[in-house]
Structures are given as C-alpha cells and as structure tokens.
Amino acid sequence: MKKIFGIVILIFFTCNLGYTEPVTIKKTKWHHMDIKEHFEIVDKNVRAGKSAQKFEIRHGECKKQDCKWGAQRTERHLKKLHYSSKKFKEPVFYALSIYIPEDFGYDFVASKMSLFQAKMKGVDMPLWMVSTQGSGFQVRLGHYKRCHGFSFKKGSWNDFIVKTNYSRERIKGEKYFELWWNGEQINECTHYIPFIKSKHIKESKSHGWSSNKQQINMRYGIYKFRVGDYLSQINKNKPKGMKTMTQPSGQKNIIKPFKYKWENKIPTTVMLFDEVRFGKSYDEVDINKNKPVD
C-alpha cells in the first residue's frame, strides 16, 4: 500500500513539474506576418542566465495584411496552447522580463505598441494585451477593461507576471485577470468577471474552428499598430491622395501607409526580452524562485 501511495505521489509531483515551462526559443515560433530578419539571441545585457532575446523592426517593414492596415510586428508565439472553458478551471500564469531603454518614448513605439498579448484563433481583438504609448504600460481586456498610468523604469529590466483565467463561468470573488510588475501587484488591473464572452467563441467558430478548439496563445515582442496615424502626426507635409479604411473595431486607419514617401520616418525599435515562463501558480513562474531561462 505504501509503495502504491509513493508511486501516486511521484506521478503527481512529476505532472506538476511538467506543467511549469521555462520558455526557451525552441518552445516558440513565428507568425506568417512576423518580421524575423533582425531577431537575435544575445549574451549581453541579459536579465538572468546567459542569454536574452533581441527584437528589432525598422521603418517600412511589414507583411501581407499588416501593410494594408498600417501595422508591423516581430513577435514570438508560444507553441503551448491554452483553451477557454465553459466551466471554471485553473488559471494560467505567464512571466517575462522586458528591458526598457533610456530613450524609450512616444517616437520609439510609434505612438502605440504591444509588448505581450494573448489571442484566440479566429478572433480579431486580443483577449488581453499589455501595451505602451512610450512612457508606461496599459492593460486592455478586449474592448472594455483598461488600467494605465504606470511609468516604466528606464534603462533597466522590468519584470511582469500575469495571471489569467480563460474560464467563462463566473465565480463570485474569483479574479480572472491579475498583474504584478517588479514584484508589486497592480490592483487597478485586477478583473473580477470572465473576459471571454460568447461573442469570442462565435467569432472563432465563424472561421471554421471546432466548438471546443478555441486555441489561445501568448505572444511577446514588438507589435505596432496604427503607424499611419503616427506618420501623419510627425509629418507636416503629408502625402496627397491618402486613403483610409475602417477596422472591425471601428478605428480608421490609413491604407498602406508605407507606400507613401514620408519626410520623417518611424525610428528603428529594438527591445530585449528574457525569462519567459508559464505555469499554474505565481511561485512557479517567479524569477526569484526559478533557475534562469536559457
């Protein structure tokens, strides 16, 4: 009996270890619209361990639909997928560290830039996104939840931990989204109701995905959107004949902004990411309680 009990404990312990994953580069992938030409694994200015991930994107670099909508991206996507559940299930914790350069600002991000986000396959809007306008970060849950006004520590690494629950069942008192920044919980970002709605499932299914396969993946790196607006703001002499279109979200964007000749261009953006993890608890992903990710 003791032997059987010991085996059960061993299996349970092994399963728990198996869920916690340090996200090495081999456990991520590119999207077909990502700019990957300037991505590097670097061994200088790392958060911990021996290496970090360097993302870089330059003026005019975009692919396919992004070029039309006025966006550009270079992001790594976790190969590990998560799923929304109708019934309440355990949350997922994500962690990563981001180096914020001294010259970080509005021009550096071209007005708006995502740092990391989660998307459901077939759904236009991110389920949640941590983005920046150059001074600090904001959190958006779909269309209707935002917290903002937190200034970055420039010239240093900023550590983030996000707890997210993709369940659609509402449990009183449960926290469906939480965020910690440099070890401090940002209470303004806590969300107490499910942020995945039936409309997300309907939108995902409308693209032909199975009703129980709404795949969710977290991605991190550089994703700039509405770059046409930024170029229009920083240029006094605007190109003639520019056309706009309305996105599903209702925003109007300049169509194919990079095809025009602009006097002032978008500055090259370089960002460093390190210590990417996901797990079932805060302690499983906390940088201070785990070995470096290399």
C-alpha positions as CSV (number, residue, x, y, z in Angstrom):
1,M,0.0,0.0,0.0
2,K,2.9,2.4,0.9
3,K,4.6,1.5,-2.4
4,I,1.4,2.4,-4.4
5,F,0.9,5.6,-2.4
6,G,4.6,6.5,-3.1
7,I,4.1,6.0,-6.9
8,V,0.9,8.1,-6.9
9,I,2.8,11.0,-5.1
10,L,5.7,10.6,-7.6
11,I,3.3,10.8,-10.6
12,F,1.5,13.8,-9.1
13,F,4.8,15.6,-8.5
14,T,6.1,14.8,-12.0
15,C,2.9,16.1,-13.6
16,N,3.2,19.3,-11.7
17,L,6.8,19.8,-12.8
18,G,5.8,19.0,-16.4
19,Y,3.3,21.9,-16.5
20,T,5.8,24.6,-15.5
21,E,7.7,25.6,-18.5
22,P,10.7,27.9,-19.0
23,V,10.1,29.1,-22.5
24,T,13.3,28.7,-24.4
25,I,13.4,29.8,-28.1
26,K,12.6,26.2,-29.2
27,K,9.3,26.4,-27.5
28,T,8.2,29.4,-29.5
29,K,7.5,30.1,-33.2
30,W,7.0,32.9,-35.8
31,H,3.7,34.0,-37.2
32,H,3.5,34.3,-41.0
33,M,3.3,38.1,-40.8
34,D,6.3,38.5,-38.4
35,I,9.5,40.3,-39.4
36,K,12.2,37.9,-38.2
37,E,15.2,39.1,-40.2
38,H,16.7,41.1,-37.3
39,F,15.9,38.8,-34.4
40,E,18.9,37.6,-32.3
41,I,19.8,35.6,-29.2
42,V,22.3,37.9,-27.4
43,D,24.6,37.3,-24.4
44,K,25.0,40.9,-23.3
45,N,22.6,42.9,-21.0
46,V,20.6,39.8,-20.0
47,R,18.1,39.7,-17.1
48,A,19.4,36.4,-15.8
49,G,21.4,33.4,-17.1
50,K,23.4,33.5,-20.3
51,S,21.2,34.9,-23.0
52,A,18.2,37.1,-23.9
53,Q,16.0,37.6,-27.0
54,K,16.5,40.8,-29.1
55,F,13.7,42.0,-31.4
56,E,14.2,44.7,-33.9
57,I,11.9,46.3,-36.5
58,R,12.5,49.2,-38.9
59,H,10.5,51.7,-40.9
60,G,8.6,50.1,-43.8
61,E,9.0,46.5,-42.6
62,C,5.6,44.7,-42.7
63,K,4.0,41.7,-44.4
64,K,0.7,41.0,-46.0
65,Q,-2.4,42.3,-44.2
66,D,-0.3,44.3,-41.7
67,C,0.9,46.5,-44.6
68,K,-2.6,47.3,-45.6
69,W,-3.8,48.1,-42.0
70,G,-0.7,50.1,-41.0
71,A,0.8,47.7,-38.6
72,Q,4.2,45.9,-38.2
73,R,5.2,43.1,-36.0
74,T,8.0,40.9,-34.8
75,E,6.7,38.6,-32.1
76,R,7.4,35.1,-30.8
77,H,4.4,32.9,-30.2
78,L,4.3,30.2,-27.5
79,K,3.8,26.7,-29.1
80,K,1.9,25.7,-26.0
81,L,-1.8,26.5,-26.5
82,H,-4.4,27.1,-23.9
83,Y,-8.2,26.9,-24.3
84,S,-11.3,28.6,-23.0
85,S,-13.6,26.5,-20.8
86,K,-17.3,26.9,-20.2
87,K,-16.9,25.6,-16.7
88,F,-14.5,27.1,-14.2
89,K,-10.9,25.8,-14.4
90,E,-7.5,26.6,-13.0
91,P,-5.8,29.9,-14.2
92,V,-2.6,30.2,-16.2
93,F,0.4,32.3,-15.0
94,Y,2.7,34.0,-17.5
95,A,6.0,35.7,-16.7
96,L,8.6,37.6,-18.7
97,S,11.1,40.4,-18.3
98,I,11.5,43.4,-20.6
99,Y,14.4,45.8,-20.9
100,I,13.2,49.4,-21.3
101,P,15.9,51.5,-23.0
102,E,16.8,55.0,-21.8
103,D,15.5,56.6,-25.0
104,F,12.1,54.8,-24.7
105,G,9.3,57.1,-25.6
106,Y,6.4,58.1,-27.9
107,D,8.6,58.1,-31.0
108,F,10.3,54.9,-30.0
109,V,6.9,53.0,-30.1
110,A,5.4,55.0,-33.0
111,S,2.5,56.1,-30.7
112,K,1.2,52.6,-29.7
113,M,2.9,49.2,-29.3
114,S,2.0,45.9,-27.8
115,L,4.6,44.3,-25.6
116,F,2.8,41.0,-25.0
117,Q,-0.7,39.7,-25.5
118,A,-2.9,36.6,-25.9
119,K,-5.1,35.9,-28.9
120,M,-7.8,33.3,-29.6
121,K,-7.6,31.7,-33.0
122,G,-10.0,33.4,-35.4
123,V,-10.7,36.4,-33.1
124,D,-9.7,39.8,-34.3
125,M,-9.1,41.6,-31.0
126,P,-6.6,40.3,-28.4
127,L,-8.2,38.7,-25.3
128,W,-5.7,40.7,-23.3
129,M,-2.8,43.0,-24.1
130,V,-0.1,44.8,-22.2
131,S,0.8,47.8,-24.4
132,T,2.6,51.1,-24.2
133,Q,2.5,54.6,-25.6
134,G,6.1,55.2,-24.7
135,S,6.0,56.4,-21.0
136,G,4.5,53.4,-19.2
137,F,2.2,50.5,-19.8
138,Q,-1.6,49.9,-20.1
139,V,-3.7,46.7,-19.9
140,R,-6.7,46.1,-22.1
141,L,-9.1,43.1,-21.8
142,G,-10.8,43.1,-25.2
143,H,-12.7,46.4,-25.6
144,Y,-13.9,47.1,-22.1
145,K,-11.3,46.9,-19.4
146,R,-8.3,49.2,-19.1
147,C,-5.8,50.2,-16.5
148,H,-3.0,52.6,-17.2
149,G,-0.6,55.3,-15.9
150,F,2.3,53.1,-14.7
151,S,5.7,54.6,-15.7
152,F,8.5,52.3,-16.7
153,K,11.8,52.1,-15.0
154,K,14.0,53.1,-18.0
155,G,17.5,51.8,-18.5
156,S,16.6,48.6,-16.6
157,W,14.7,45.4,-16.7
158,N,11.0,45.3,-15.8
159,D,9.6,42.0,-14.6
160,F,5.9,41.1,-15.3
161,I,3.7,38.3,-14.1
162,V,0.2,37.9,-15.4
163,K,-2.5,35.6,-14.0
164,T,-5.3,34.9,-16.4
165,N,-8.3,32.6,-16.2
166,Y,-9.9,31.7,-19.6
167,S,-13.0,30.2,-18.0
168,R,-16.4,31.6,-19.0
169,E,-18.2,30.5,-15.8
170,R,-18.5,33.4,-13.3
171,I,-17.5,32.5,-9.7
172,K,-18.1,35.2,-7.1
173,G,-14.9,36.7,-5.7
174,E,-12.7,35.0,-8.3
175,K,-10.0,37.1,-10.0
176,Y,-9.9,36.4,-13.8
177,F,-7.0,38.7,-14.5
178,E,-4.2,40.0,-12.2
179,L,-0.9,41.6,-12.9
180,W,2.4,42.0,-11.0
181,W,5.1,44.5,-12.0
182,N,8.6,44.2,-10.5
183,G,7.1,42.1,-7.7
184,E,4.3,44.5,-6.8
185,Q,0.7,43.7,-7.6
186,I,-1.1,46.4,-9.6
187,N,-4.6,46.2,-8.0
188,E,-6.1,48.6,-10.6
189,C,-5.6,45.8,-13.2
190,T,-7.4,43.1,-11.3
191,H,-10.6,41.9,-13.1
192,Y,-13.3,40.0,-11.3
193,I,-15.5,38.7,-14.1
194,P,-14.8,36.5,-17.1
195,F,-13.4,38.5,-20.1
196,I,-14.0,35.8,-22.6
197,K,-17.6,36.1,-23.8
198,S,-19.9,34.1,-26.1
199,K,-19.1,36.6,-28.9
200,H,-15.4,35.5,-28.8
201,I,-16.5,31.8,-29.3
202,K,-18.9,32.8,-32.0
203,E,-16.3,34.8,-33.9
204,S,-13.7,32.0,-33.6
205,K,-16.3,29.4,-34.8
206,S,-17.2,31.6,-37.7
207,H,-13.7,30.9,-39.1
208,G,-14.4,27.2,-39.2
209,W,-12.8,26.1,-35.9
210,S,-14.3,23.3,-33.8
211,S,-16.6,24.5,-30.9
212,N,-14.1,23.1,-28.3
213,K,-10.9,24.1,-30.0
214,Q,-10.7,27.9,-29.5
215,Q,-6.9,27.9,-29.3
216,I,-5.3,30.7,-27.2
217,N,-1.6,31.5,-27.4
218,M,0.5,34.2,-25.7
219,R,2.9,36.1,-27.8
220,Y,5.6,38.7,-26.9
221,G,7.9,41.1,-28.8
222,I,7.1,44.2,-30.9
223,Y,3.7,44.8,-32.5
224,K,3.0,48.4,-33.6
225,F,-0.5,49.3,-34.8
226,R,-1.9,52.5,-36.4
227,V,1.5,53.5,-37.7
228,G,-0.2,55.6,-40.3
229,D,-1.6,57.9,-37.6
230,Y,1.8,58.3,-36.2
231,L,3.4,59.2,-39.5
232,S,0.6,61.6,-40.2
233,Q,1.3,63.3,-36.8
234,I,5.1,63.7,-37.2
235,N,5.0,65.0,-40.8
236,K,3.8,68.5,-41.7
237,N,3.9,67.8,-45.4
238,K,1.6,64.9,-45.8
239,P,1.4,62.8,-48.9
240,K,-1.5,63.5,-51.2
241,G,-4.3,61.1,-52.1
242,M,-4.1,59.0,-48.9
243,K,-7.0,56.6,-48.4
244,T,-8.4,55.3,-45.1
245,M,-10.4,52.3,-44.1
246,T,-12.4,51.3,-41.0
247,Q,-11.3,48.3,-39.0
248,P,-13.8,45.9,-37.4
249,S,-13.1,47.7,-34.1
250,G,-14.4,51.0,-35.7
251,Q,-11.0,52.7,-35.9
252,K,-10.0,54.4,-39.1
253,N,-6.5,53.6,-40.5
254,I,-4.5,55.0,-43.4
255,I,-4.4,52.2,-46.0
256,K,-0.8,51.1,-46.8
257,P,1.0,54.0,-45.1
258,F,4.4,52.7,-46.0
259,K,3.8,53.0,-49.7
260,Y,3.9,56.9,-49.4
261,K,7.1,59.0,-49.2
262,W,7.3,60.5,-45.7
263,E,9.7,63.3,-44.7
264,N,10.1,61.8,-41.2
265,K,10.1,58.0,-40.8
266,I,9.5,55.7,-37.9
267,P,12.6,55.2,-35.8
268,T,14.1,51.7,-35.6
269,T,12.9,49.9,-32.4
270,V,15.0,47.4,-30.5
271,M,13.6,45.5,-27.5
272,L,15.1,42.8,-25.2
273,F,13.0,40.1,-23.6
274,D,14.1,37.4,-21.2
275,E,12.9,34.9,-18.5
276,V,9.7,33.9,-20.3
277,R,7.7,31.2,-18.3
278,F,4.2,29.9,-17.8
279,G,2.7,27.7,-15.0
280,K,-0.1,27.1,-12.6
281,S,0.9,29.4,-9.8
282,Y,2.8,32.6,-9.1
283,D,5.7,30.8,-7.4
284,E,6.1,28.5,-10.5
285,V,6.9,31.5,-12.7
286,D,8.5,33.9,-10.2
287,I,12.0,34.9,-11.5
288,N,13.3,34.9,-7.9
289,K,12.3,31.3,-7.3
290,N,13.4,29.6,-10.5
291,K,16.5,28.9,-12.5
292,P,17.4,31.2,-15.4
293,V,15.8,30.5,-18.8
294,D,18.4,29.9,-21.5
